[in-house]
Amino acid sequence: MRTKRAMVRSVTAMVAVVGSLVCLAGPAEAFDKGTCNSKFGADNVRRTTAFKIDTGTVGKVDFGDHLHLWGAPQGTAVVCWQKAGSVAVVGRLFTDTQNDEIIFAQAEITYFKGDVVGATSQHSVRGNGTANTLVNELKSGGGDFTKIRLRLFRNTTLVKTWTATR
């Protein structure tokens, strides 16, 4: 009888904890084709590239969107390619530390027109845990952008390079 009561209490506590986590977590957010349609108008979007980058416990810098759980972004970032040649990158840059370690995370985006660099932008956040900053960058004018390169840095050390082409 005593064992049965203890087991019922244990199961009830587990159900309550799991239920609380599910309610608190909420759905993953994502930047996607809808983001691009809002930015350029649906008829003006050539292509979209949704992605997320998890550099793990070694890199400690991630890129994507909320939620950031278990050391990885659950939502996606997006590259929007406009028919007129413009390009936009929308996502969140995250620090990814499991303790009180404070790091400086940086995203460097290079926008190419063919093999020529057309523009660059840099975005950064300093903090611990899952500190983050929104990256919402649009490049336009002077010809077609054909490729972007996203490089992620932790304390000035390169940890990941990712590219997308139109």
Residue frames as a rotation matrix with the C-alpha (Angstrom) as fourth column:
MET 1
0.571 0.821 0.000 0.00
0.821 -0.571 0.000 0.00
0.000 0.000 -1.000 0.00
ARG 2
0.515 -0.457 -0.725 2.76
0.130 -0.794 0.593 2.40
-0.847 -0.400 -0.350 0.98
THR 3
-0.587 -0.760 0.279 4.75
0.336 0.085 0.938 1.56
-0.737 0.645 0.205 -2.18
LYS 4
-0.153 0.632 0.760 1.68
0.987 0.057 0.152 2.06
0.053 0.773 -0.632 -4.34
ARG 5
0.799 0.469 -0.377 1.05
0.527 -0.848 0.060 5.53
-0.292 -0.247 -0.924 -2.86
ALA 6
0.090 -0.866 -0.492 4.68
0.002 -0.494 0.870 6.54
-0.996 -0.079 -0.043 -3.37
MET 7
-0.653 -0.304 0.694 4.53
0.629 0.294 0.720 5.35
-0.423 0.906 0.000 -6.99
VAL 8
0.309 0.847 0.433 1.31
0.946 -0.318 -0.053 7.30
0.093 0.426 -0.900 -7.65
ARG 9
0.743 -0.098 -0.663 2.89
0.196 -0.914 0.355 10.46
-0.640 -0.394 -0.659 -6.16
SER 10
-0.314 -0.949 -0.027 6.02
0.139 -0.074 0.988 9.95
-0.939 0.306 0.155 -8.25
VAL 11
-0.475 0.221 0.852 4.06
0.875 0.220 0.431 9.49
-0.092 0.950 -0.298 -11.49
THR 12
0.643 0.765 -0.029 1.85
0.764 -0.644 -0.050 12.49
-0.057 0.010 -0.998 -10.68
ALA 13
0.433 -0.570 -0.698 4.92
0.042 -0.761 0.647 14.67
-0.900 -0.310 -0.306 -10.06
MET 14
-0.614 -0.687 0.388 6.52
0.391 0.162 0.906 13.55
-0.685 0.709 0.169 -13.34
VAL 15
-0.070 0.686 0.725 3.33
0.993 -0.023 0.117 14.32
0.097 0.728 -0.679 -15.29
ALA 16
0.802 0.373 -0.467 3.15
0.473 -0.874 0.114 17.76
-0.365 -0.313 -0.877 -13.69
VAL 17
0.004 -0.891 -0.453 6.78
0.012 -0.453 0.891 18.55
-1.000 -0.009 0.009 -14.55
VAL 18
-0.689 -0.235 0.685 6.46
0.627 0.280 0.727 17.37
-0.363 0.931 -0.045 -18.16
GLY 19
0.276 0.887 0.369 3.18
0.958 -0.284 -0.034 19.26
0.074 0.363 -0.929 -18.56
SER 20
0.674 -0.085 -0.734 4.75
0.243 -0.913 0.329 22.43
-0.697 -0.400 -0.595 -17.20
LEU 21
-0.415 -0.906 -0.085 7.71
0.128 -0.150 0.980 22.17
-0.901 0.396 0.179 -19.55
VAL 22
-0.477 0.308 0.823 5.45
0.877 0.227 0.423 21.67
-0.056 0.924 -0.378 -22.55
CYS 23
0.615 0.788 -0.026 3.29
0.788 -0.616 -0.024 24.66
-0.035 -0.005 -0.999 -21.60
LEU 24
0.541 -0.462 -0.703 6.26
0.082 -0.803 0.591 26.93
-0.837 -0.377 -0.397 -20.89
ALA 25
-0.415 -0.817 0.401 8.27
0.480 0.177 0.859 25.96
-0.773 0.549 0.319 -23.96
GLY 26
0.367 0.620 -0.693 5.74
-0.345 -0.602 -0.720 27.08
-0.864 0.503 -0.007 -26.55
PRO 27
0.847 0.009 0.532 6.15
0.445 0.535 -0.718 26.49
-0.291 0.845 0.449 -30.25
ALA 28
-0.313 -0.950 0.022 9.37
0.700 -0.215 0.681 27.08
-0.642 0.228 0.732 -32.13
GLU 29
0.589 0.399 -0.703 9.30
-0.157 -0.797 -0.583 30.28
-0.793 0.454 -0.406 -34.12
ALA 30
-0.118 -0.658 0.744 10.77
0.775 0.408 0.483 30.55
-0.621 0.633 0.462 -37.56
PHE 31
-0.042 0.029 -0.999 11.63
-0.596 -0.803 0.001 33.02
-0.802 0.595 0.051 -40.24
ASP 32
-0.310 0.039 0.950 10.50
0.512 0.849 0.132 31.54
-0.801 0.527 -0.283 -43.54
LYS 33
-0.622 0.098 0.777 8.94
0.758 -0.173 0.629 32.27
0.196 0.980 0.033 -46.94
GLY 34
0.496 0.867 -0.041 6.27
0.832 -0.461 0.309 34.37
0.249 -0.187 -0.950 -45.20
THR 35
0.289 -0.515 -0.807 9.03
0.468 -0.659 0.588 36.62
-0.835 -0.548 0.050 -43.84
CYS 36
-0.751 -0.627 0.208 10.34
0.441 -0.240 0.865 37.11
-0.492 0.741 0.456 -47.39
ASN 37
-0.238 0.761 0.603 6.86
0.879 -0.095 0.467 37.74
0.413 0.642 -0.646 -48.80
SER 38
0.673 0.473 -0.569 6.33
0.703 -0.650 0.291 40.44
-0.233 -0.596 -0.769 -46.16
LYS 39
-0.027 -0.815 -0.579 9.67
0.351 -0.550 0.758 42.04
-0.936 -0.183 0.301 -46.96
PHE 40
-0.873 -0.461 -0.157 9.48
-0.018 -0.291 0.956 42.06
-0.487 0.838 0.246 -50.78
GLY 41
0.070 0.918 -0.391 5.89
-0.899 -0.112 -0.423 41.13
-0.432 0.382 0.817 -51.69
ALA 42
0.267 0.076 0.961 5.00
-0.089 0.995 -0.054 37.55
-0.960 -0.070 0.272 -52.68
ASP 43
0.947 0.164 0.276 5.28
0.247 0.177 -0.953 38.23
-0.205 0.970 0.127 -56.44
ASN 44
0.702 -0.712 0.020 8.80
-0.606 -0.612 -0.508 39.64
0.373 0.344 -0.861 -56.02
VAL 45
0.268 -0.602 0.752 10.42
-0.692 0.423 0.585 36.71
-0.670 -0.678 -0.303 -54.18
ARG 46
0.105 -0.353 -0.930 12.67
-0.887 0.390 -0.248 34.59
0.450 0.850 -0.272 -56.40
ARG 47
0.132 -0.194 -0.972 13.72
0.200 0.966 -0.166 32.05
0.971 -0.172 0.167 -53.81
THR 48
0.564 -0.017 0.825 13.99
-0.776 -0.352 0.523 31.46
0.282 -0.936 -0.211 -50.06
THR 49
-0.075 -0.629 -0.773 16.57
0.040 0.773 -0.633 29.48
0.996 -0.079 -0.033 -48.13
ALA 50
0.746 0.347 0.568 15.57
-0.559 -0.137 0.818 28.51
0.361 -0.928 0.092 -44.58
PHE 51
0.083 -0.791 -0.606 18.38
0.192 0.609 -0.769 27.31
0.978 -0.052 0.202 -42.30
LYS 52
0.903 -0.015 0.430 19.68
-0.412 -0.318 0.854 27.02
0.124 -0.948 -0.293 -38.75
ILE 53
0.111 -0.950 -0.291 23.22
-0.160 0.271 -0.949 26.59
0.981 0.152 -0.122 -37.50
ASP 54
0.962 0.080 0.261 24.13
-0.272 0.191 0.943 24.74
0.025 -0.978 0.206 -34.29
THR 55
0.236 -0.958 -0.165 27.86
-0.582 -0.003 -0.813 24.79
0.778 0.288 -0.558 -33.54
GLY 56
0.466 0.028 -0.884 27.47
0.403 0.883 0.241 22.55
0.788 -0.469 0.400 -30.49
THR 57
0.924 -0.093 -0.371 29.31
0.348 -0.196 0.917 22.75
-0.158 -0.976 -0.149 -27.20
VAL 58
-0.064 -0.993 0.097 32.60
0.941 -0.027 0.339 23.53
-0.334 0.113 0.936 -28.94
GLY 59
-0.441 -0.096 0.893 31.46
0.673 -0.693 0.257 26.54
0.594 0.714 0.370 -31.01
LYS 60
-0.413 0.370 -0.832 28.99
0.814 -0.260 -0.520 27.98
-0.409 -0.892 -0.194 -28.47
VAL 61
-0.635 0.288 -0.717 27.49
-0.428 -0.904 0.017 30.30
-0.643 0.317 0.697 -31.14
ASP 62
-0.468 0.560 0.684 24.25
0.717 0.692 -0.076 29.49
-0.516 0.455 -0.726 -33.00
PHE 63
-0.844 0.279 -0.458 22.09
-0.456 -0.824 0.337 31.11
-0.283 0.493 0.822 -35.67
GLY 64
-0.718 0.696 0.005 18.37
0.590 0.605 0.534 30.52
0.369 0.386 -0.846 -36.29
ASP 65
-0.284 0.659 0.696 15.31
-0.478 -0.727 0.493 31.59
0.831 -0.193 0.522 -34.31
HIS 66
-0.526 0.186 0.830 13.53
-0.827 0.118 -0.550 30.98
-0.200 -0.975 0.092 -31.01
LEU 67
0.930 -0.107 0.351 13.15
-0.358 -0.053 0.932 28.80
-0.081 -0.993 -0.088 -29.15
HIS 68
-0.001 -0.957 -0.291 16.73
-0.631 0.226 -0.742 27.98
0.776 0.183 -0.604 -28.24
LEU 69
0.696 0.342 0.632 16.51
-0.707 0.484 0.516 24.70
-0.129 -0.805 0.579 -26.33
TRP 70
0.799 -0.390 0.458 18.97
0.224 0.900 0.375 21.93
-0.558 -0.197 0.806 -25.45
GLY 71
-0.088 -0.968 -0.233 21.82
0.163 -0.245 0.956 23.95
-0.983 0.046 0.179 -26.95
ALA 72
-0.809 -0.188 0.557 20.29
0.554 0.071 0.829 24.53
-0.195 0.980 0.047 -30.39
PRO 73
-0.673 0.630 -0.389 17.93
-0.637 -0.760 -0.130 26.92
-0.378 0.160 0.912 -32.15
GLN 74
-0.442 0.609 0.659 14.60
0.389 0.792 -0.470 25.23
-0.808 0.049 -0.587 -32.83
GLY 75
0.702 0.696 -0.148 13.38
0.220 -0.410 -0.885 27.83
-0.677 0.589 -0.442 -35.35
THR 76
0.126 -0.632 0.765 14.93
0.977 0.215 0.017 28.77
-0.175 0.745 0.644 -38.68
ALA 77
-0.219 -0.259 -0.941 16.57
-0.102 -0.953 0.286 31.86
-0.970 0.159 0.182 -40.10
VAL 78
0.542 0.438 0.717 15.96
0.651 0.320 -0.688 32.70
-0.531 0.840 -0.112 -43.76
VAL 79
-0.713 -0.615 -0.337 17.74
0.142 -0.597 0.789 34.16
-0.687 0.515 0.513 -46.77
CYS 80
0.437 0.898 0.043 15.32
0.371 -0.136 -0.919 36.01
-0.820 0.418 -0.392 -49.08
TRP 81
-0.729 -0.639 0.247 16.29
0.453 -0.180 0.873 36.42
-0.513 0.748 0.421 -52.74
GLN 82
0.185 0.791 -0.583 14.34
-0.074 -0.580 -0.811 39.14
-0.980 0.193 -0.049 -54.55
LYS 83
0.531 0.100 0.841 13.74
0.763 0.374 -0.526 38.92
-0.368 0.922 0.122 -58.31
ALA 84
0.966 -0.120 0.230 15.15
0.004 -0.879 -0.477 42.45
0.259 0.462 -0.848 -58.74
GLY 85
0.241 -0.965 -0.107 18.51
0.165 0.149 -0.975 41.34
0.956 0.217 0.195 -57.25
SER 86
0.014 -0.207 0.978 18.24
-0.866 -0.491 -0.092 42.34
0.500 -0.846 -0.186 -53.58
VAL 87
-0.111 -0.064 -0.992 18.90
0.307 0.947 -0.095 39.88
0.945 -0.315 -0.086 -50.78
ALA 88
0.226 0.210 0.951 17.89
-0.813 -0.498 0.303 39.82
0.537 -0.842 0.058 -47.11
VAL 89
-0.475 -0.335 -0.814 19.09
0.248 0.836 -0.489 37.73
0.845 -0.434 -0.314 -44.17
VAL 90
0.100 0.581 0.808 16.76
-0.791 -0.446 0.419 37.45
0.603 -0.681 0.415 -41.16
GLY 91
0.328 0.002 -0.945 17.53
0.365 0.922 0.128 35.41
0.871 -0.386 0.302 -38.05
ARG 92
0.899 -0.047 0.435 18.86
-0.410 -0.440 0.799 35.46
0.154 -0.897 -0.415 -34.51
LEU 93
-0.041 -0.965 -0.257 22.47
-0.193 0.260 -0.946 35.22
0.980 0.011 -0.197 -33.38
PHE 94
0.906 0.415 0.080 22.71
-0.196 0.243 0.950 33.27
0.375 -0.877 0.302 -30.10
THR 95
-0.364 -0.870 0.334 25.38
-0.876 0.197 -0.441 32.70
0.317 -0.452 -0.833 -27.49
ASP 96
0.611 0.556 -0.564 25.22
-0.378 0.831 0.408 29.09
0.696 -0.036 0.718 -26.32
THR 97
-0.580 -0.807 0.106 26.86
-0.438 0.200 -0.877 28.55
0.687 -0.555 -0.469 -22.95
GLN 98
0.167 0.627 -0.761 25.78
0.311 0.699 0.644 26.13
0.936 -0.344 -0.078 -20.23
ASN 99
0.070 -0.218 -0.973 27.22
0.998 0.010 0.069 28.06
-0.005 -0.976 0.219 -17.29
ASP 100
0.677 0.191 -0.711 28.23
0.378 -0.919 0.112 31.58
-0.632 -0.345 -0.694 -16.32
GLU 101
-0.400 -0.872 0.283 30.81
0.699 -0.091 0.709 31.82
-0.592 0.482 0.646 -19.13
ILE 102
0.560 0.510 -0.652 30.34
-0.012 -0.782 -0.623 35.13
-0.828 0.357 -0.432 -20.94
ILE 103
-0.319 -0.642 0.697 31.25
0.750 0.278 0.600 35.10
-0.579 0.714 0.393 -24.62
PHE 104
-0.171 0.176 -0.969 31.26
-0.510 -0.858 -0.065 37.55
-0.843 0.483 0.236 -27.50
ALA 105
-0.099 0.241 0.966 29.37
0.672 0.732 -0.114 36.07
-0.734 0.638 -0.234 -30.47
GLN 106
-0.265 -0.042 -0.963 29.63
-0.494 -0.852 0.173 37.66
-0.828 0.522 0.204 -33.89
ALA 107
0.325 0.359 0.875 28.00
0.668 0.567 -0.481 37.02
-0.669 0.741 -0.056 -37.27
GLU 108
-0.420 -0.481 -0.769 29.77
-0.336 -0.705 0.624 38.40
-0.843 0.521 0.135 -40.32
ILE 109
0.424 0.637 0.644 27.70
0.480 0.445 -0.756 38.35
-0.768 0.629 -0.117 -43.51
THR 110
-0.634 -0.619 -0.463 29.33
-0.181 -0.463 0.868 38.87
-0.752 0.634 0.181 -46.89
TYR 111
0.514 0.851 0.107 27.10
0.072 0.082 -0.994 39.56
-0.855 0.519 -0.019 -49.89
PHE 112
-0.575 -0.788 0.219 28.49
0.202 0.123 0.972 38.62
-0.793 0.603 0.089 -53.31
LYS 113
0.621 0.561 -0.547 27.67
-0.497 -0.259 -0.829 39.78
-0.606 0.787 0.118 -56.83
GLY 114
0.735 -0.440 -0.515 29.19
-0.231 0.552 -0.801 36.93
0.637 0.708 0.305 -58.77
ASP 115
0.316 -0.713 -0.626 32.70
0.821 0.536 -0.196 36.53
0.475 -0.453 0.755 -57.32
VAL 116
-0.525 -0.488 0.698 32.91
0.187 -0.866 -0.464 40.17
0.830 -0.113 0.546 -56.23
VAL 117
-0.514 0.329 -0.793 32.10
0.841 0.009 -0.541 41.28
-0.171 -0.944 -0.281 -52.68
GLY 118
-0.170 0.562 0.809 29.15
0.516 -0.649 0.559 43.66
0.839 0.513 -0.180 -52.94
ALA 119
0.210 0.253 0.944 28.66
-0.642 -0.693 0.328 44.41
0.738 -0.675 0.017 -49.23
THR 120
-0.514 -0.304 -0.802 29.33
0.410 0.734 -0.541 43.14
0.753 -0.607 -0.253 -45.72
SER 121
0.310 0.545 0.779 27.61
-0.566 -0.553 0.612 43.47
0.764 -0.631 0.137 -42.36
GLN 122
-0.675 -0.534 -0.509 28.55
0.151 0.575 -0.804 42.49
0.722 -0.620 -0.307 -38.81
HIS 123
0.393 0.831 0.394 26.27
-0.488 -0.175 0.855 41.69
0.779 -0.529 0.336 -35.90
SER 124
-0.595 -0.695 -0.404 27.22
0.032 0.483 -0.875 40.80
0.803 -0.534 -0.265 -32.35
VAL 125
0.663 0.687 0.296 25.92
-0.340 -0.075 0.937 39.90
0.667 -0.722 0.184 -28.92
ARG 126
-0.572 -0.820 0.005 27.77
-0.307 0.208 -0.929 39.51
0.761 -0.533 -0.370 -25.63
GLY 127
0.167 0.637 0.753 26.45
-0.971 -0.025 0.236 37.39
0.169 -0.771 0.614 -22.80
ASN 128
-0.904 -0.374 0.205 25.90
-0.411 0.894 -0.181 33.92
-0.115 -0.248 -0.962 -21.43
GLY 129
-0.247 0.831 0.499 23.20
0.056 0.526 -0.849 31.28
-0.967 -0.181 -0.176 -21.64
THR 130
-0.173 0.270 0.947 21.18
0.961 0.256 0.103 32.04
-0.214 0.928 -0.304 -24.75
ALA 131
-0.067 0.061 -0.996 21.71
0.029 -0.998 -0.063 35.79
-0.997 -0.033 0.065 -25.09
ASN 132
-0.197 0.054 0.979 20.64
0.924 0.344 0.167 36.78
-0.328 0.937 -0.118 -28.59
THR 133
-0.406 0.103 -0.908 20.18
-0.203 -0.979 -0.020 39.61
-0.891 0.176 0.419 -31.05
LEU 134
0.589 0.688 0.424 17.97
0.355 0.252 -0.901 39.95
-0.726 0.681 -0.096 -34.11
VAL 135
-0.709 -0.692 -0.136 19.71
0.092 -0.281 0.955 40.14
-0.700 0.664 0.263 -37.48
ASN 136
0.421 0.845 0.329 17.48
0.621 -0.005 -0.784 41.75
-0.661 0.534 -0.527 -40.11
GLU 137
-0.308 -0.748 -0.588 19.71
-0.086 -0.594 0.800 42.89
-0.948 0.297 0.118 -42.94
LEU 138
0.711 0.535 0.457 18.67
0.464 0.131 -0.876 43.93
-0.528 0.835 -0.155 -46.47
LYS 139
-0.422 -0.834 -0.355 21.15
0.071 -0.421 0.904 44.62
-0.904 0.356 0.236 -49.26
SER 140
0.530 0.629 0.569 20.03
0.672 0.097 -0.734 46.12
-0.517 0.771 -0.371 -52.57
GLY 141
0.854 -0.069 -0.515 21.12
-0.288 -0.888 -0.359 48.22
-0.433 0.455 -0.778 -55.51
GLY 142
0.137 -0.901 -0.412 23.91
-0.915 -0.275 0.296 48.12
-0.380 0.337 -0.861 -58.03
GLY 143
-0.354 -0.262 -0.898 23.21
-0.742 0.663 0.099 44.72
0.569 0.701 -0.430 -59.57
ASP 144
0.626 0.668 -0.403 22.23
-0.387 0.714 0.583 41.20
0.677 -0.210 0.705 -58.57
PHE 145
-0.158 -0.580 0.799 23.40
-0.967 0.254 -0.006 39.59
-0.200 -0.774 -0.601 -55.36
THR 146
0.242 0.185 -0.952 24.12
-0.654 0.756 -0.019 35.93
0.716 0.628 0.304 -56.11
LYS 147
0.124 -0.280 -0.952 25.61
0.515 0.838 -0.180 34.48
0.848 -0.468 0.249 -52.90
ILE 148
0.568 -0.077 0.820 25.91
-0.665 -0.629 0.402 35.17
0.484 -0.774 -0.408 -49.19
ARG 149
-0.134 -0.629 -0.766 28.50
0.330 0.701 -0.633 33.85
0.935 -0.337 0.113 -46.76
LEU 150
0.724 0.375 0.580 27.71
-0.452 -0.377 0.808 33.78
0.521 -0.847 -0.103 -43.06
ARG 151
-0.206 -0.836 -0.509 30.64
0.213 0.469 -0.857 33.33
0.955 -0.285 0.082 -40.69
LEU 152
0.857 0.503 0.113 30.13
-0.047 -0.141 0.989 32.81
0.513 -0.853 -0.097 -36.95
PHE 153
-0.239 -0.966 0.095 32.79
-0.043 -0.088 -0.995 33.78
0.970 -0.242 -0.020 -34.42
ARG 154
0.842 0.313 -0.438 33.22
0.428 0.105 0.898 33.13
0.327 -0.944 -0.046 -30.69
ASN 155
0.702 -0.582 -0.410 35.54
0.102 -0.487 0.867 35.65
-0.705 -0.651 -0.283 -29.03
THR 156
0.361 -0.458 -0.812 37.06
-0.818 -0.574 -0.040 36.47
-0.448 0.679 -0.582 -32.47
THR 157
-0.726 -0.567 0.390 37.71
-0.330 0.784 0.526 32.78
-0.604 0.253 -0.756 -33.31
LEU 158
-0.272 0.609 -0.745 35.96
-0.927 0.042 0.373 31.51
0.258 0.792 0.553 -36.45
VAL 159
-0.552 0.118 0.826 33.74
-0.432 0.806 -0.404 28.53
-0.713 -0.580 -0.394 -35.57
LYS 160
-0.084 0.585 0.807 31.51
0.621 0.664 -0.416 28.07
-0.779 0.466 -0.419 -38.64
THR 161
-0.745 -0.042 -0.666 31.14
-0.466 -0.682 0.564 29.19
-0.478 0.730 0.488 -42.26
TRP 162
-0.176 0.778 0.603 27.88
0.586 0.575 -0.571 28.72
-0.791 0.253 -0.557 -44.15
THR 163
-0.879 -0.114 -0.462 26.95
-0.265 -0.689 0.674 29.83
-0.396 0.716 0.576 -47.68
ALA 164
0.089 0.907 0.413 23.79
0.472 0.327 -0.819 30.13
-0.877 0.267 -0.399 -49.73
THR 165
-0.929 -0.355 -0.106 23.49
0.062 -0.430 0.901 30.83
-0.365 0.830 0.422 -53.44
ARG 166
-0.159 0.882 -0.444 20.65
-0.729 -0.408 -0.550 32.18
-0.666 0.236 0.708 -55.45
